[in-house]
Amino acid sequence: MPGHGSDRLARIGRRIGLNDRAVQWRARADAMRDPVLMGAWSNRRGTFVASFGGEDLDASLLLLSDVGIVAATDPRFKATVEAIGKELRHGDLVFRYRHDDDFGTPKAAFTVCAFWYVNALAAIDRREEARELFSALLARRNPLGLLSEDIDPATGSLWGNYPQTYSLVGVINSALRLSRSWEEAL
């Protein structure tokens, strides 16, 4: 995501007292934000899209809120999450995209995308649905609790790199997102 690295550098700079650098990195992140919001929005679709001027969806758009490009409360983000749910979701799995690439049309869902979707659902106040999907995804782990890079939606077979760090980081990030705070628990 454009600006993501600059955004994180600005946050780190502020935290460790490099305020001049933090201001510089924040300005870079902010300068990238507006072109992304304008170029990646499709009036025709009513969603954000994978490329400037394009029309295809990509599950990485689920990260727009997490990386600070747009607020989760923004109706454009909600519309994008809903469109991804309709077009890229297959049961409890989510394809990264559905358009042809150098390898043809994707046949397997990219596992971490389902966790991105869980997080996006939670961010737009669909927490119960997010929890149900998270539980379904956890049920797909092997007996050792591991997940692969991809999952074949037709057979449930674990494909690709195995075990896959992205998928397991997805589990951790979603668990944190869905966990209640200590204040809520007490």
N, C-alpha and C positions, 0 to 999 in steps of 0.2 A: 504494500500500500504506500503510495506516495506520501511523504511526510512522516511516516511512522518512525523511522530511525531518528529524524530530527526532533520529533516530539519527545521520544524517549531520552535523547541526549539533553534536551532542555530540562526535562524533569530531573534527570541525574545531576546536571549542572547545578540546579537550584538546591538540591538535597546536599551536595558536597561543598556548597559555597562558591562555586564558579559562576557568580551571577552575571558577569559580562558575557561569558560564553553562553549561558542559559538564554539570555536575551537574544543573542545572535541565532541560536538554534531554534528558538521559538519563532523568530521572524521567518526563518526558512520554512518551518512547518506550516505556518499560517499562509505563506505565499503559495504553497502547493495546494492548500485546501480548496480555495475557490475554483481554480481550474478543474480540479477533480469533481467538485460538486456540479459544475456546469457541463463539463465534457462527458462525464459518465452517466448523466441523466438522460433518459429517453422519454420525451413527451409522448411519443406514440405508444410506448408500452406502459408508461406511468410507473417506471421502476428505474433504479440504477442498472447499468449494464456493464459487461466485462471490459469493453474497450470504448474509447472516445469515438462517438459516431456509430457504434455498433448496435446490435439488437439482442445479442446473446446474453444469457445469464451465466454467472459463474458463482459458485458457492462462496468464494472468497469475499463477495459483497456482504456476507453475513458479518464480516469483521469491521465494517465501516464505523460502527459505533464504538467498538472496543479500541480502535486506534485513534479515535477522536476526530474523525472526518465529519461525522454527523451524530446528533444526539439520538438515542434510542426512542425518544418521544417524537421525533420528526416523522410526520406522516409518510414521507418518501421512503424512510428506512422501513417502516412498518409494511408499506406496500411491496417493497423489495423482498422482505422476509416471507410475506404471504405468497408472492409469485414463485419464489424458490421452493416453498413448500408444495405448491401445485405442480411445478414443472421439473424440478430436480429430485424431489423426494420419491422414493419407492419403498413403501412400507416404513420401516424404521431406519432405512438407509438414505443417504443423500449422495447423488452424483456430483462431482466437481462441476461438470458441464455436460451437455448432451450433444453438442455440435461435433462434427467430424474434426479430427486433428490429423497429424502425420501418421497415426496408427489406426485411423478409422473412427467409428463411433464407439465411445466407451461402453464396455460390457459390464464392468464392475464399478461399484460405488467406492469412493475414496473415504475411508473410515473416519478420518478426522473431520470431514465435512458434516457428518451427522452430529458431532459434538459442537461444532460451530453453530449448527442449527439449534441445538439444545440451548446454548448460551443466548442466542438471539431471541428465542422464544421467551426465555426468562427475562431478558432485557425489555421486551415489549409487554410485560405483565401477563404472559401466558405460562406462568410457573407450573401449574398442575400438569399441563400438557408436556412441558419440558421435563418434569420429573418422570412421567410415564415413559417418555421416549428414552430418557437416560437409563431407566431400569431395563427396558427392552434391549438397549445396546450392551449393557453389562452382561446380559444373558447370552450374548454372542461370543464372549470370551472362551478360550479353550480351558481345559481343566486346570491349567497353571495360571489362569487369569490374564493371559496374553491375547493381544489382537494383532492382526496383520494390517498391511497398508491398505488393502482393498478387500471388499467382500462381494462375492457374486450374489446378487439379490435373488436369482432364481433357485440356487442350491444352498446358499448360506456358506459356501466354501470360502475359506480364508485364502486370499491371493496376495501376490506381490511380496515385498520385503516383510520378513517375519523373524522375530517380533519387530514391531514398528514403534519407534519412539513417538512420532507424531500422534499416533492413535492413543498411546498411553498417556501422553501429555493432555490429550483431549479429555480423557477420563478424569484426570486430576483437575483440570480447569473447570470442567462442568461440575464436578463434585464440590469444588470451592464456590462456584456460582450459585449452586442450589442449596448449599448449607445454610442453616440458620445461624445468626450471630449469637454470641453468648447472651447478649441482652434479650434476644427473643426466646432463648431456651430456658432462661431462669424465670 
